[in-house]
Each structure stands twice: as C-alpha cells, then as structure tokens.
Amino acid sequence: MKVTLIDYTGCGHPDPMHAVNLLIFTKNTRLTMAPGLLQEIAAWPQEKKTSELEYMANTIPSSWEFVDYNFLIEEVSRGFTHQFVRSRQFSFAQQTMRVLDVSTGPGWDYLTGPSIPQKEASGMDEFWDEKEATLHALYHEHMKRTGDTYKALIREGAEVEDARGVLPTNILTNIVGKCNMRTYVELARKRVSPRTQDEYRRVLEKMKQAILEVHPWVSIFLERTVDRVIADLQSSVNQLRAQGMSIERHTHMTKLLDQLRAQV
C-alpha cells in the first residue's frame, strides 16, 4: 500500500500558510469580504492564526471545505475501494479491470488480511501454527487457481470485461481520491473505530501523515480534546476486553463510542 498526496491547496504557492489564510478568510464572513482582507490575514502573526484555527476546529466546519487534497492510493484491495467510494463527498478515478488485462506484465496481485498469513511469509513457516498454515494454504492455493483460470479465459478468447468476473474482491488496484479538508477530517473521525476494516484505517492513517507533512496545523482539527477523550475511552474498553469482557459487551460499548463520535 502506498499513499501519495499529489496536489493540495497551496501547493507551489509562495506563502506556505496560504491554505491557513484562505481558511480564516472564508470563516470571517462577518467582516467585509474583499481581496484586501485576505492580504490582511496573511500578515497576521502566527500566534493569532493558531488561535483562530483552534476556534475554528470547534465551530461550524463549512469553511474547511475551501482546502482540497488529491491522493494517489496504490496497491489497495478492491474490497477497500468498494467501501471507500461510498464516501460521497470525494471525487474518484480508479484503475479499470474492464479493458485492462491484469494477466499481462507483472501479473495481478492481491491482499490477504490480518487473520491470514501473507504469501511472502513462506520463509517464516516454522513460526506458523497449524491454523495459520491451513489458512495460508487454502487462501493462496485458491488465488493461484483463480489466476490460472483468468489467464486461460483470456487465452481462449474471452473478452477482458467478461473474464474479470472470476477475479477476487481482494485483487489490488490503484485509485485517485479528491476531497476537501472537512470531508477528510469527518471521515477520519468516523473510521477510527476498531470495527472499521484494518486496511481502511491504515489508508486513512497514511493520508493523515501525508496531510500533516504539508499542513501540520491540520492536527488542530484532527486531535481535538473530545477526540482524545473518546480515544482514551476506546483504549480502556479494549483493555477490558483483553481482561475478559464478553465480545457482546465490548461490541455494545464500541457502538456507543461510535455514536458519540458521530455527535461531536
């Protein structure tokens, strides 16, 4: 998996704080909105800008929509992208399987998941228990048969768009996603739950790292006090689960925390 921030608000702008200035400008609608105001805000001292951002992180988020991010997300499963494209405030462009013969070149690859050993782990066989070895064999032998079937269909004259029907949900793909800051922040808050698919959470974490490299001040919006409190509560619930709490009780409490996240 690889996540690259290929474009963003302020990219190439001579003022590295351009996105901050734009955020504050669009928030200050109570003032006279004119180009001169944007220039005035740009001249504010850093302390004043930080104070304004801290205020904005806990108020109406409509102004967050004026800062955009474009991501190239590579080598993720279509199982993940099936969920990801339901984020309706994103724009997407995804690698096709309808006309792309994935049996050519380096061939197709796929994801397993946390509960199944990766095929690259063959050198660690001696550390697998019987269950892991069984899961590994079942999964990867099936994937090999699937790949062989796909290649045979293409070889015998099937159209690529028809042969793709045998390909697995976890085949790897590349996708471009564009969103504004509000969309990313709200999505990240909702998907931190341990009930979220592992791959999804890892993609969002890599997106966060990429954003903070160019806009470190976004941490103010991602790490509000209330979010840290909820994260601490989730950690406590997970510890209780490890100490013997029933899975039903753990799931119930996690759902309650998810509802709390959705309200703040």
C-alpha positions in Angstrom: 0.0 0.0 0.0 1.2 3.5 -0.9 -0.5 6.8 -0.4 0.8 9.9 -2.2 -0.5 13.5 -1.8 -0.2 14.6 -5.5 -1.8 18.0 -5.1 -3.3 20.2 -2.4 -4.4 23.8 -1.7 -1.3 26.0 -1.5 0.9 23.6 -3.4 3.5 25.7 -5.2 2.2 28.9 -3.6 5.0 31.2 -2.4 3.3 31.6 1.0 3.4 28.2 2.9 0.5 29.4 5.0 -1.8 30.2 2.0 -4.3 27.4 3.0 -4.5 28.7 6.6 -5.0 32.3 5.3 -7.8 31.0 3.0 -9.5 29.1 5.8 -9.5 32.1 8.1 -10.7 34.4 5.3 -13.6 32.2 4.4 -14.5 31.8 8.1 -14.6 35.6 8.7 -17.8 36.2 6.7 -18.9 38.7 9.5 -16.2 41.0 8.1 -16.1 42.8 4.8 -15.0 40.1 2.3 -12.6 41.6 -0.2 -9.1 40.7 -1.5 -7.7 43.1 0.9 -8.9 41.1 3.8 -7.1 38.0 2.6 -3.9 40.0 2.4 -4.5 41.4 5.9 -5.0 38.0 7.3 -1.8 36.8 5.6 0.1 39.5 7.6 -1.3 38.3 11.0 1.3 36.9 13.4 1.5 33.1 13.7 0.1 33.2 17.3 -3.1 34.9 16.1 -3.6 32.5 13.2 -3.1 29.5 15.5 -5.7 30.9 18.0 -8.1 31.4 15.1 -7.6 27.8 13.9 -8.2 26.4 17.4 -11.5 28.3 17.5 -12.5 27.1 14.0 -11.8 23.4 15.0 -14.7 23.6 17.4 -17.2 25.6 15.5 -19.2 25.3 12.2 -17.0 23.5 9.7 -18.3 24.9 6.4 -15.1 27.0 5.8 -13.0 23.8 6.0 -14.3 22.9 2.6 -12.1 25.5 0.9 -8.9 23.4 1.4 -8.5 20.5 -1.0 -6.4 17.3 -1.2 -5.7 14.9 -4.1 -4.4 11.5 -3.2 -3.0 8.7 -5.3 -3.6 5.4 -3.4 -1.8 2.4 -4.8 -1.8 -1.3 -4.2 -5.0 -1.5 -2.2 -7.7 -4.1 -2.5 -11.0 -3.6 -4.3 -12.6 -4.7 -1.1 -11.3 -1.5 0.4 -12.2 0.7 -2.6 -15.8 -0.7 -2.6 -16.1 0.9 0.8 -14.0 4.0 0.0 -16.1 5.1 -3.0 -19.2 5.3 -0.8 -17.6 8.5 0.6 -19.9 10.7 -1.4 -18.1 14.0 -0.9 -14.9 12.6 -2.6 -14.2 12.5 -6.3 -12.7 9.3 -7.6 -10.8 7.9 -10.6 -10.0 4.2 -10.4 -7.9 1.8 -12.4 -10.2 -0.3 -14.7 -10.5 -4.1 -15.0 -12.9 -3.8 -17.9 -10.3 -3.2 -20.5 -7.0 -3.9 -18.6 -5.8 -7.4 -18.9 -4.3 -8.0 -15.5 -2.6 -11.2 -16.6 0.0 -9.3 -18.6 3.2 -7.6 -17.3 3.9 -8.4 -13.7 0.5 -10.0 -13.4 -2.1 -9.4 -10.7 -1.6 -9.4 -7.0 -3.9 -9.5 -4.1 -4.3 -8.8 -0.4 -5.0 -11.4 2.3 -5.9 -9.6 5.6 -4.7 -9.6 9.2 -6.0 -13.1 10.0 -4.3 -14.9 7.1 -0.5 -15.0 6.6 0.8 -13.2 3.6 2.3 -15.4 0.9 5.6 -13.5 1.3 5.8 -15.1 4.8 6.9 -18.5 3.3 10.3 -18.1 4.9 8.6 -17.9 8.3 6.8 -21.3 8.0 8.4 -22.6 11.1 6.7 -19.9 13.2 3.2 -20.7 12.0 0.8 -22.7 14.0 -1.4 -25.3 12.4 -4.3 -22.9 12.0 -2.2 -20.3 10.2 -0.7 -22.9 7.9 -4.1 -24.1 6.9 -5.4 -20.6 6.3 -2.4 -19.8 4.2 -2.7 -22.9 2.1 -6.5 -22.6 1.5 -6.3 -18.9 0.6 -3.2 -18.8 -1.7 -4.0 -22.1 -3.5 -7.4 -20.7 -4.3 -5.9 -17.5 -5.6 -3.5 -19.4 -7.8 -6.3 -21.3 -9.3 -8.2 -18.1 -9.9 -5.3 -16.5 -11.6 -4.8 -19.6 -13.8 -8.5 -19.6 -14.7 -8.4 -15.9 -15.7 -5.4 -16.4 -17.9 -7.0 -19.4 -19.6 -10.2 -17.5 -20.3 -8.2 -14.7 -22.0 -6.1 -17.2 -23.9 -9.2 -19.0 -25.2 -10.7 -15.8 -26.5 -12.9 -14.4 -23.7 -13.2 -10.6 -23.6 -11.4 -9.0 -20.7 -14.6 -7.5 -19.4 -16.1 -11.0 -19.2 -13.0 -12.7 -17.8 -12.8 -10.2 -14.9 -15.8 -11.8 -13.4 -13.7 -14.5 -11.8 -11.2 -12.1 -10.2 -11.3 -11.8 -6.4 -12.5 -8.9 -4.3 -9.1 -8.5 -2.8 -7.3 -8.0 -6.1 -5.0 -5.0 -5.8 -5.9 -1.7 -7.6 -4.9 2.0 -7.7 -7.3 4.8 -7.1 -7.2 8.7 -7.1 -9.3 10.4 -4.5 -10.0 14.1 -4.1 -11.6 15.7 -1.1 -11.7 18.8 1.0 -10.4 19.1 4.5 -13.8 18.9 6.1 -14.6 15.6 4.3 -11.3 14.0 5.3 -11.5 15.1 8.9 -15.0 13.9 9.3 -14.2 10.6 7.6 -11.1 10.1 9.7 -13.1 10.6 12.9 -15.8 8.1 11.9 -13.3 5.4 10.8 -11.0 5.3 13.8 -13.3 2.7 15.4 -11.7 -0.8 15.7 -14.8 -2.1 13.9 -13.5 -0.4 10.7 -11.7 -2.7 8.3 -7.9 -2.8 9.1 -6.9 -1.8 5.6 -9.3 1.2 5.6 -7.8 2.5 8.9 -4.3 2.1 7.5 -5.1 4.1 4.4 -6.6 6.9 6.4 -3.5 7.0 8.7 -1.2 7.3 5.7 -3.5 10.1 4.3 -3.2 11.8 7.6 0.6 11.5 7.6 0.7 13.0 4.1 -1.5 15.9 5.0 0.4 16.7 8.2 3.7 16.8 6.2 2.4 19.8 4.2 -0.2 21.2 6.6 0.9 20.4 10.1 -1.7 22.7 11.6 -4.4 20.3 10.5 -3.6 18.4 13.7 -5.7 21.0 15.5 -8.7 19.7 13.6 -7.9 16.1 14.0 -6.9 16.0 17.6 -9.5 18.0 19.5 -9.8 17.4 23.2 -13.1 15.5 22.8 -11.5 13.2 20.2 -8.6 12.4 22.6 -11.1 11.6 25.3 -13.0 9.2 23.1 -9.8 7.6 22.0 -8.8 7.1 25.7 -12.2 5.6 26.4 -11.8 3.2 23.5 -8.4 2.1 24.7 -9.9 1.4 28.2 -12.7 -0.7 26.6 -10.2 -2.7 24.6 -8.2 -3.4 27.8 -11.4 -4.6 29.5 -12.0 -6.9 26.5 -8.4 -8.3 26.9 -9.2 -8.9 30.6 -12.2 -11.0 30.0 -15.1 -8.7 29.0 -17.6 -10.6 26.7 -17.4 -9.8 23.0 -21.1 -8.8 23.1 -20.4 -6.2 25.8 -17.3 -5.0 24.0 -19.2 -4.5 20.7 -22.0 -2.7 22.5 -19.7 -0.3 24.2 -17.8 0.3 21.0 -21.0 1.1 19.2 -21.9 3.7 21.9 -18.5 5.3 21.4 -19.1 5.4 17.6 -22.4 7.2 18.2 -20.6 9.7 20.4 -18.0 10.3 17.7 -20.9 11.0 15.2 -22.3 13.6 17.5 -19.2 15.8 18.0 
